[in-house]
Structures are given as C-alpha cells and as structure tokens.
Amino acid sequence: MELVRFSQSGSDRLLRNVFCPYPEFRRSERLGEGASAVLGRAPDAAGMRSYLAARSRPGASIRSIETSFLASSENVRNLADRQWPLASPLLTEYPLTYSYGDPSTHEIVEDTLHPGIFWISGQLHDALVRFDSTTGVRTTYQLDSGAKPHGITLNAAGQMFVSLEGLSQVGEFDRTTGLILPSSIVDVSLIVTGAPGPMTSSPHDITMGADGVTIWSTGKATSPIGKINPDRSVNHYQLPTLGALPIYLNLGPDGNIWGTELQGNKILRITSTGVVTEFTIPTYNSRPISIFPDPLGRPYMWFTEEAGHKIGKISTTTGVIEEFQVPNTQSNMILASLAFDRDGNLYTHSYVNHNSATPPGPDSIVKLSREILFAAAGDLSHVQVTNYQVPSRNTVFHRIALGSDGNMYFTELATDNAGRLLVGTAPPPLSIFTFQFGMSIFEQTVVVRTADDDDFFARDD
C-alpha cells in the first residue's frame, strides 16, 4: 500500500515531512496554513486533539478530526521517492526480559507441537524465552549459570534440543519444568590423544539430520562438525580448512548437511558418514552466516554473506555458487540471516555494522521478491526489493524465520528484542487523520496502491 498524495484546492502536493507522535509512522505534510495530516494507527481522537493543540499556534482551535480508513497489506511508501526511510507499520518489536547478562538474543524457532509458540535463546543470559505470538506474552526460563544456550532444534517427535555452548553439551529442554533433562545431556567435548583432558567444542548451531533423530552441531571453538547419533555416541569431523569457524547448519534437499564457514569463506557439505566437501565463495572474506534449502525443493541451498552484503545460491549437485548483491541504504551495512515466506519471497536483514557504526542509520528487514529464485547470477533487474525499517537502531540482527501463520519472526541480538513482520495475516488498519484549524478547510484526496501494484482506490473528503 502506498500513500501517494494530498490535494489542496486542486494543487497536488506530495506527502513528505516528519510530523507524527507515533514512532512507527513518520510521514505527514502540513496542508497549507492551518491544516495537517498524519498517517498512523487509529488512536483515540482526544489524544490526537491534545497532541495537535500542544503543537499549534497560541489561540488556534481545532475545527475537526477526520479519519479515512486504509486497508493495508504492504509497507507505506511514497510513490515518488521509494527510498525514503520509513518505520514500517507492519513491524512489531517485543522486548525480552532477562535476569542478567549483556544483550545476547540469538536463535528463534517455532515449536512444532505448539504452533504460534516460539523459543528464543538468550546466550549470555543463560536463558530461553517462550514467546507466544498470538498474545505477545514472553516467559523466561533460567538455565544453569554458564550454560550459554544457543542453537535450538526439534526432532521428528517434537522433542526440543538446545546446544549449551558454555558447557560443551547438547540436551533436551523439558517444556513442562523449564529445565534441561539431566538424563538427556550429551557431552560433545573432543577427546584428543595426549591432551590433559577433554577439549570443549563449544557447540553453536544444531540441526536435525535426514532421519529426524541424529543431531549435527558446529564446533565454534575448535571448528569440527559434531554428530550425536541415536545411541548418544558422538562423532567429530574436522574440516579441511583450519580455523574455518563453522557457524550454521541445515539439511539439504540431497539429504546431506550443508553449512557455512564464517572465517573459512566456504560452504561445507557433510554426508551422513562424515565425508566433508568444501566450496569456496567467490567473494573474498564474505563471512557467510545462515544457509537454507530452496523453497521449491530444487537442488539448491541459499545463504547470506555478512560482509559481502550478498545472497548466495549453491547447487547441491554441481557445487556452483551464484551471488546477488543486496542493495543497501549506506556503505556500512551488513547482512545476517535469511528465510523464505510461503510464496517463495526471500527475507534477510540488513543492519549497520556495529564494528563500523559511522555513519549511523536505520536497520531493515529486506524482502527480495520470489523472482530471485529464477534470476540469472547477479541479476536483480526483475526482483522487487522492499525495505521494512525497524523502530530500533543498532539491532545486530541475528535470525529470521517463517512462522506457521505466514508471518516472519526475527531476533535482535544487541537490543534483546524479538520481532514480527506481518506477511501472512491482515495487518492492523491504517488511517489518515486530517486536522483542520480555525476556518481553513481543504479538500483531501487519498490514493492507495495495493500490494499487487494493479488496483487503485481513492477517497475524497
């Protein structure tokens, strides 16, 4: 949906300036002497009247407050200038509460047994959070000190497992007690001949294998790939690239496990028997982060390049890698994770690099339309790119995931927020509020452009 223009006495004027008390809607224009308009959710008229009275000239009176309902399914953008930053009305952030620890909100995974419930890891808080996306209620479960939970995965039976990076363990989380079941804990430390004791592998990400019960993990400290077999025995497979820092794993359409090497600048593939193959990413020091299978089930895996600000695609049959440069709003932006919606549109998050934060700027969820699935390498000419700016800054986005309701859910590591981008459900209604002061009365024309870019609606008051 796009708000296009207002009309004042037959003279078209575009909506341009900032004038709104609600941070998620920051676009309005003074409609000549004595009248203003604000785009936003429908607040109570008394509150808006008080706000405007406080901003108006001494002695001015508010003649009327008129509301025009707008049904919206897209970000509100100005047709004449699409690149303007705008806090999207489709986005909601949910602050998370922890007992202690520096900001550290990481993974977000939906509960397969309880759709609408998401589990979030607060690593330095030694905590997991249960987030009810229907009610917005967040419940925090404290784990053992130093556990540093990070990865979350569920097996075919719906049992939930968590990697405890600080303890070099993986265990099952009991949703009833809010504790890691002692009998489920598997130590994934490395046993090295000649070493004085077990070496921690620091299991970071975990994912299920093709059988739905074998758990695979990335060893952040020592760079192995770990495998917890159904009988609870553990295998470790060293990567050919030393110090590769494997960071994320996912099951591929070929039944193998695929992963990213943050420092190795490679994509890895490991078979069920532990045979490892690495594929070098064309962009130097791209710092690949997350990796996901093709939404159409084709033989591809898609991944993000943090430093390259690119989306990559690798063929699971040939190993050929193609890259797509994601447009950024400023030069110091980097990417985090990615996910696909039900229609095959790709979502990633672009944020200001916290290690190079000047100039400052907004962070955004970026949508690349499903045409990217069929695009030639590097060609986004037929791909629609939409930025959804989040209210918070300095987010250090971490993960994004598709919910069973069709919406996208994400985490912000540095702000300890979870978030939701409305995609699969009708968003809250938007309204245009026209405020008239004194005797000034102006004609208003509101033009709305729908998500399919075909239908237009107008309302004249």
CORKABEL-V895126 format. One record per backbone hydrogen bond with DSSP energy under -1.0 kcal/mol. CO is the residue of the C=O (numbers start at 1). NH is the residue of the N-H. Records with the same first field share a line. If there is no record, write none. Layout:
BEGIN
CO = NH ; NH
END
This chain:
BEGIN
6 = 13
8 = 11
11 = 8
13 = 6
17 = 28
22 = 25
30 = 32
32 = 35
34 = 437
35 = 31
36 = 435
38 = 433
40 = 431
41 = 43
44 = 48
45 = 49
46 = 50
47 = 51
48 = 52
49 = 53
50 = 54
52 = 56
57 = 60
61 = 438
64 = 436
66 = 434
68 = 432
70 = 430
78 = 81
81 = 84
88 = 91
90 = 422
92 = 420
94 = 418
104 = 123
107 = 121
109 = 119
114 = 117
116 = 133
117 = 111
118 = 131
119 = 109
120 = 129
121 = 106
122 = 127
123 = 126
126 = 143
127 = 122
128 = 141
129 = 120
130 = 139
131 = 118
132 = 136
137 = 132
139 = 130
141 = 128
144 = 147
147 = 166
148 = 165
151 = 163
153 = 161
155 = 158
159 = 155
160 = 173
161 = 153
162 = 171
163 = 150
164 = 167 ; 169
168 = 188
169 = 164
170 = 186
171 = 162
172 = 181
174 = 178
179 = 174
181 = 184
186 = 170
190 = 199
192 = 195
199 = 190
201 = 221
202 = 220
204 = 151
205 = 218
207 = 216
209 = 212
212 = 156
214 = 209
215 = 228
216 = 207
217 = 226
218 = 204
219 = 223
224 = 219
225 = 237
226 = 217
227 = 235
228 = 215
229 = 232
233 = 229
235 = 227
237 = 225
241 = 244
244 = 263 ; 264
245 = 262
248 = 260
250 = 258
252 = 255
256 = 252
257 = 270
258 = 250
259 = 268
260 = 247
261 = 265
265 = 281
266 = 261
267 = 279
268 = 259
269 = 277
270 = 257
271 = 274
275 = 271
277 = 269
279 = 267
286 = 307 ; 308
287 = 306
290 = 304
292 = 302
294 = 297
298 = 300
299 = 316
300 = 294
301 = 314
302 = 292
303 = 312
304 = 289
305 = 309 ; 310
306 = 335
309 = 326
310 = 305
311 = 324
312 = 303
313 = 322
314 = 301
315 = 319
320 = 315
322 = 313
324 = 311
332 = 353
334 = 351
339 = 347
341 = 344
345 = 341
346 = 368
347 = 339
348 = 366
349 = 336
350 = 364
351 = 334
353 = 356
363 = 390
364 = 350
365 = 388
366 = 348
367 = 386
368 = 346
369 = 372
370 = 373
371 = 374
376 = 379
380 = 383
384 = 369
386 = 367
388 = 365
389 = 88
395 = 414
396 = 413
399 = 411
401 = 409
403 = 406
407 = 403
408 = 421
409 = 401
410 = 419
411 = 398
412 = 416 ; 417
413 = 105
416 = 96
417 = 412
418 = 94
419 = 410
420 = 92
421 = 408
430 = 70
431 = 40
432 = 68
433 = 38
434 = 66
435 = 36
436 = 63 ; 64
437 = 440
444 = 461
446 = 459
447 = 4
448 = 457
450 = 453
455 = 450
457 = 448
459 = 446
END
